[in-house]
């Protein structure tokens, strides 16, 4: 009787372990992950960002390049689009979007990539709803640059980064989008913000505190994203400024719920 009881316990243990392993395999099955394309954009019109790339949106070459970018994103076949606006604007955004679908002269009064890329990709893809995921927080970027400029080596590094940004902003627009969506560019931007976090005056931590607020903003944006009700078959297109996408790459890559797509597979 004792042997039978021991055999029953052993069989039950291995059966439970096998089922647990099976469940784990199902949970980690890539086909069960929600597809996300985390797309970096430049701000095509007004922005509070330190660097922007205002373009003449009436220029034929710019229009053609933006249309090419939109075509690339439509090929991803998104079912949901996220943009750099706050969630409390979602009702207004989607009212405007429904009007835009019928008549493209109906536009949002925000930086124009939201219209020219976000709304247009949605219209051509048959997306039903657009979500704002931004969470604005004040960001005293100039004060950190001022601290950096007090030390020659730091000042030279900032100058190098600014020249790099200017160089990217001077590229033809399609090439610019390819550049800012590359891992190398995102890593450079992420590293620059980490560098700014080390800027401080004596006995203070201005850089760490200010960059912590920026990190907090990105975490809040990620929380807003995670609040969106998604189904397994959804394909989510996130359109944000390049620095935000650098943070989102890290968040999404480390969440087993999502499959982070390679932007280079579509932007070509």
Long-range contacts (C-beta under 8 A, 24 or more apart in sequence): 27-256, 28-256, 30-259, 32-232, 33-256, 33-257, 33-258, 33-259, 34-230, 34-231, 34-232, 34-234, 34-235, 34-236, 34-257, 34-258, 34-259, 35-234, 35-235, 35-236, 35-258, 35-259, 35-261, 36-235, 36-236, 36-237, 36-238, 36-252, 36-258, 36-259, 36-260, 36-261, 37-73, 37-76, 37-78, 37-235, 37-236, 37-237, 37-238, 37-261, 37-263, 37-266, 38-238, 38-240, 38-245, 38-248, 38-249, 38-252, 38-260, 38-261, 38-263, 39-73, 39-181, 39-237, 39-238, 39-239, 39-240, 39-245, 39-263, 39-267, 40-177, 40-180, 40-181, 40-186, 40-240, 40-241, 40-242, 40-245, 40-246, 40-263, 41-113, 41-117, 41-177, 41-180, 41-239, 41-240, 41-241, 41-242, 42-113, 42-169, 42-173, 42-176, 42-177, 42-180, 42-241, 42-242, 43-111, 43-113, 43-241, 44-111, 44-112, 44-113, 44-116, 45-111, 45-112, 45-113, 46-111, 47-111, 47-241, 49-241, 50-141, 50-142, 51-162, 51-165, 51-166, 51-169, 53-169, 53-173, 53-176, 55-173, 57-112, 57-116, 61-172, 61-173, 62-173, 65-172, 65-173, 65-174, 66-116, 66-117, 66-173, 68-174, 69-117, 69-173, 69-174, 69-177, 69-267, 70-116, 70-117, 70-120, 70-121, 70-124, 72-266, 72-267, 72-268, 73-117, 73-121, 73-125, 73-237, 73-266, 74-121, 74-124, 74-125, 75-266, 76-235, 76-237, 76-261, 76-266, 77-125, 77-235, 78-121, 78-122, 78-125, 78-127, 78-235, 78-236, 78-237, 79-125, 79-127, 79-128, 79-233, 79-234, 79-235, 79-236, 80-127, 80-129, 80-130, 80-131, 80-228, 80-230, 80-234, 80-235, 80-236, 80-237, 81-118, 81-121, 81-122, 81-125, 81-127, 81-130, 81-131, 81-236, 81-237, 81-238, 81-239, 82-130, 82-131, 82-132, 82-133, 82-225, 82-228, 82-236, 82-237, 82-238, 82-239, 82-240, 83-114, 83-118, 83-130, 83-131, 83-132, 83-133, 83-134, 83-239, 83-240, 84-111, 84-114, 84-132, 84-133, 84-134, 84-239, 84-240, 84-241, 84-244, 85-110, 85-114, 85-132, 85-134, 86-132, 86-134, 86-135, 86-136, 87-131, 87-132, 87-133, 87-134, 87-224, 87-227, 88-132, 89-132, 90-130, 90-131, 90-132, 93-130, 93-132, 94-129, 94-130, 97-122, 97-123, 97-130, 113-239, 114-239, 117-239, 118-239, 121-237, 121-239, 131-224, 131-225, 131-228, 132-224, 133-221, 133-224, 133-225, 133-228, 133-238, 134-221, 134-224, 135-217, 135-220, 135-221, 135-223, 135-224, 136-217, 137-213, 137-214, 137-216, 137-217, 137-220, 138-213, 139-210, 139-213, 139-214, 139-217, 140-210, 141-196, 141-210, 143-206, 143-210, 144-196, 144-199, 144-206, 144-207, 144-210, 144-211, 145-196, 147-199, 147-200, 147-201, 147-206, 147-207, 148-196, 148-199, 154-195, 154-199, 157-195, 161-188, 161-192, 164-188, 177-267, 178-264, 178-267, 178-268, 180-242, 181-242, 181-245, 181-263, 181-264, 181-267, 182-264, 185-242, 186-242, 186-245, 186-246, 186-249, 187-246, 189-242, 189-243, 189-246, 190-243, 190-246, 190-247, 193-243, 215-247, 218-244, 218-247, 218-248, 218-251, 221-248, 222-247, 222-248, 222-251
